[in-house]
């Protein structure tokens, strides 16, 4: 139902009286008894638009012309009996942090975490970025946070602070916090080893990142290489050829072999990793 409510909200805000007759809108028409399906389009009268607005107010507890779905289930439950209409997942607004061997993380009033444990707090519970003095690895994929102890960390960062970069409404907030860490050398993104992953490090104003140590040994036919994903990324935008931060030998090797290795495969195939400084 969240998809239908969001579609109605956008239509009401735009003022459009005509939408594409896709499955979402056909379902909306069926539920609300508003609109006339005419071929590939659905057309609404002013009375239909008011019916759609009333439907959202009744079902979700807010006026779609003035407000939107809440960001959390508890918040949504204050306006609607259906708390599951809330935008995002349960942890989309939280910061997840840990350390491979345990230790302190930049969270207010928190003691040391044991090895393998993760802290999950709202962004306002984070310490000010200027207080950070230990290396911080920004992890791309949340699944990897459950395996911090088994990752073969480089010798120069055997026990870094690891932050999950987020995937919902927390993503821009975490990014902002990371950018405000004064010592940029402390920020070390660990993303997928592919054009998009390498390019994403720009968003964190990083001076270095983590890559497979033996990247020259990765070839097109390596069992963990996803050449299809590489081609999809390049077809949308050539992210690699103009990235002069990356050694030219690495750029050529990735392009020639169509390399895209996901973090999960770096872990499951026990590939050693290292820190690469950007030029």
C-alpha positions in Angstrom: 0.0 0.0 0.0 3.0 2.3 0.5 3.6 2.4 -3.2 0.0 3.3 -4.0 -0.1 6.1 -1.4 3.1 7.6 -2.7 1.8 7.5 -6.2 -1.4 9.3 -5.2 0.6 11.9 -3.3 2.8 12.7 -6.3 -0.2 13.0 -8.6 -2.0 15.3 -6.3 1.0 17.6 -5.8 1.7 17.7 -9.5 -2.0 18.6 -10.3 -2.0 16.1 -13.2 -5.4 14.7 -14.1 -3.9 11.9 -16.2 -1.5 9.0 -15.4 -0.2 5.9 -17.1 -2.4 2.9 -16.7 0.2 0.7 -15.0 -0.5 -2.0 -12.4 -0.1 0.4 -9.5 -2.7 2.9 -10.8 -5.1 0.1 -11.9 -5.0 -1.1 -8.3 -5.6 2.4 -7.1 -8.6 2.8 -9.3 -10.0 -0.6 -8.1 -9.5 0.3 -4.4 -10.7 3.9 -4.6 -13.3 3.7 -7.4 -11.7 6.8 -8.8 -10.7 7.5 -12.4 -11.5 6.2 -15.9 -9.2 3.8 -17.7 -8.9 4.9 -21.3 -6.4 2.7 -23.2 -3.0 3.3 -21.8 -4.1 6.3 -19.7 -6.2 6.8 -16.6 -8.0 10.2 -16.4 -9.4 11.8 -13.2 -12.1 14.4 -12.6 -11.8 16.9 -9.8 -14.1 14.7 -7.7 -11.8 11.8 -8.4 -8.8 13.8 -7.1 -10.7 14.6 -3.9 -11.6 11.0 -3.5 -7.9 10.0 -3.8 -7.0 12.7 -1.2 -9.6 11.5 1.2 -8.5 7.9 0.7 -4.9 8.7 1.8 -6.1 10.8 4.8 -8.3 7.8 5.9 -5.7 5.1 5.3 -2.4 6.8 6.2 -3.4 9.6 8.5 -2.0 12.6 6.6 -3.0 15.0 3.9 -1.0 14.1 0.8 -1.2 17.6 -0.5 0.6 18.9 2.6 2.6 16.1 4.2 4.1 12.7 3.4 4.6 9.3 5.0 6.6 9.2 8.2 10.2 8.0 8.3 9.7 5.4 11.1 7.0 2.9 12.2 6.6 4.5 15.6 6.2 7.9 14.1 3.7 6.5 11.5 1.7 4.9 14.3 0.9 8.3 15.7 -1.2 9.2 12.6 -2.3 5.8 11.3 -3.3 2.4 12.5 -1.0 0.8 9.9 2.5 1.5 11.1 4.0 -0.5 8.2 3.2 2.3 5.8 6.2 4.2 7.1 8.9 5.0 4.6 12.1 2.8 4.6 13.1 -0.2 6.7 13.3 -0.4 10.5 17.0 0.5 10.5 17.0 3.0 7.6 17.5 5.9 10.0 20.2 4.3 12.1 24.0 4.4 12.1 25.6 0.9 12.4 29.2 0.8 13.7 31.7 -1.8 15.0 35.3 -2.9 15.2 36.8 -6.2 14.1 38.5 -6.8 17.5 36.2 -4.8 19.6 36.9 -1.4 21.2 35.5 2.1 21.3 33.4 3.6 18.5 32.5 7.3 18.1 29.1 7.1 19.9 28.2 9.2 22.9 28.2 7.5 26.4 29.1 4.1 25.0 31.8 1.8 26.5 33.9 -0.5 24.4 32.2 -3.0 22.1 33.2 -6.7 22.2 34.6 -8.2 19.1 31.9 -9.0 16.6 29.3 -6.7 18.3 27.7 -3.8 16.4 26.2 -0.6 17.8 23.1 0.8 16.2 22.1 4.3 17.1 20.5 7.4 15.6 22.9 10.0 14.0 22.4 12.4 16.9 24.1 9.9 19.2 27.4 10.1 17.2 30.3 11.9 18.7 31.4 15.2 16.9 33.5 14.3 13.9 36.4 16.4 15.1 36.9 14.0 18.0 37.8 11.1 15.7 41.4 10.0 15.8 41.2 6.3 14.6 40.9 5.2 11.0 37.3 4.8 9.9 36.4 2.3 7.1 33.1 3.1 5.3 31.5 -0.2 4.4 29.4 -0.3 1.3 27.3 -3.4 1.9 25.5 -4.0 5.1 25.9 -7.8 5.0 29.6 -7.3 5.4 29.1 -5.7 8.9 28.3 -9.2 10.3 31.7 -10.5 9.2 34.2 -7.8 10.5 36.1 -10.4 12.5 36.8 -12.6 9.4 37.9 -9.9 7.0 41.7 -10.0 6.4 42.3 -6.4 7.3 45.6 -4.7 6.1 48.4 -4.7 8.6 48.2 -0.9 9.0 44.6 -1.0 10.0 44.1 -4.2 12.0 41.2 -2.9 14.0 39.6 0.1 12.4 36.3 1.7 13.3 33.8 0.4 10.6 30.7 2.4 9.7 28.0 1.1 7.4 27.4 3.8 4.8 23.6 3.3 5.0 21.0 2.8 2.3 18.0 4.9 3.3 17.3 8.2 4.9 20.5 7.7 7.0 22.8 7.7 3.9 23.1 11.5 3.5 23.4 12.1 7.2 26.2 9.6 7.6 28.0 11.0 4.5 27.8 14.5 6.0 29.2 13.3 9.3 32.1 11.5 7.6 32.9 14.6 5.5 33.3 16.7 8.6 36.1 14.5 10.0 39.0 17.0 9.9 41.8 14.4 9.1 40.7 13.1 5.6 43.4 10.5 5.7 41.4 8.7 8.4 38.5 8.0 6.0 38.9 4.8 4.0 36.0 3.6 1.9 35.8 -0.2 1.3 33.4 -0.6 -1.6 32.9 -3.1 -4.4 36.0 -3.3 -6.7 34.3 -2.0 -9.9 33.8 1.3 -11.6 30.8 2.4 -9.6 32.4 1.4 -6.3 35.6 3.3 -7.0 33.7 6.3 -8.2 31.6 6.3 -5.1 34.6 7.1 -3.0 34.5 10.7 -4.4 31.3 11.3 -2.3 33.3 10.9 0.9 36.2 13.1 -0.2 38.5 10.3 0.6 42.2 10.3 -0.1 42.5 6.5 -0.2 40.4 3.4 -0.4 40.6 -0.4 0.1 41.1 -2.6 -3.0 42.1 -6.3 -3.5 45.9 -6.5 -2.9 46.4 -8.8 -5.9 44.1 -6.9 -8.2 46.4 -7.8 -11.2 45.6 -11.4 -10.7 41.9 -10.8 -11.2 40.9 -11.5 -14.8 37.7 -11.6 -16.8 37.2 -15.3 -16.2 38.0 -15.3 -12.5 35.2 -17.2 -10.8 34.3 -14.2 -8.6 34.3 -11.6 -11.3 31.0 -10.3 -12.6 31.8 -9.0 -16.1 28.1 -8.6 -16.8 27.7 -6.1 -14.0 30.8 -4.2 -15.3 29.2 -3.9 -18.7 25.9 -2.6 -17.2 27.9 0.0 -15.3 29.9 1.2 -18.2 26.9 1.3 -20.5 25.3 3.9 -18.3 28.4 6.0 -17.7 32.1 5.5 -18.2 33.1 6.2 -14.6 36.7 4.9 -14.9 38.5 6.3 -17.9 38.6 9.9 -16.6 39.3 9.0 -13.0 42.9 10.2 -12.8 43.0 9.5 -9.0 43.4 5.8 -10.0 46.8 4.5 -11.3 46.5 4.1 -15.1 47.7 0.5 -14.9 44.7 -0.3 -12.7 42.3 1.5 -14.9 43.5 -0.4 -18.0 43.4 -3.7 -16.2 39.8 -3.2 -15.0 38.7 -2.1 -18.4 40.5 -4.8 -20.4 39.2 -7.6 -18.1 35.8 -6.1 -17.4 36.3 -6.4 -13.7 33.5 -6.1 -11.1 34.1 -7.9 -7.8 31.6 -7.5 -5.1 32.7 -7.1 -1.4 31.0 -10.4 -0.5 33.2 -12.2 -3.0 36.3 -10.6 -1.7 35.4 -12.1 1.6 34.1 -15.5 0.6 37.1 -16.1 -1.7 39.5 -14.9 1.0 41.1 -12.2 -1.2 43.7 -10.1 0.7 43.0 -6.4 0.7 45.2 -3.3 0.9 44.9 0.4 1.1 45.4 2.4 -2.1 46.3 6.0 -2.0 44.7 8.3 -4.6 47.0 10.4 -6.8 
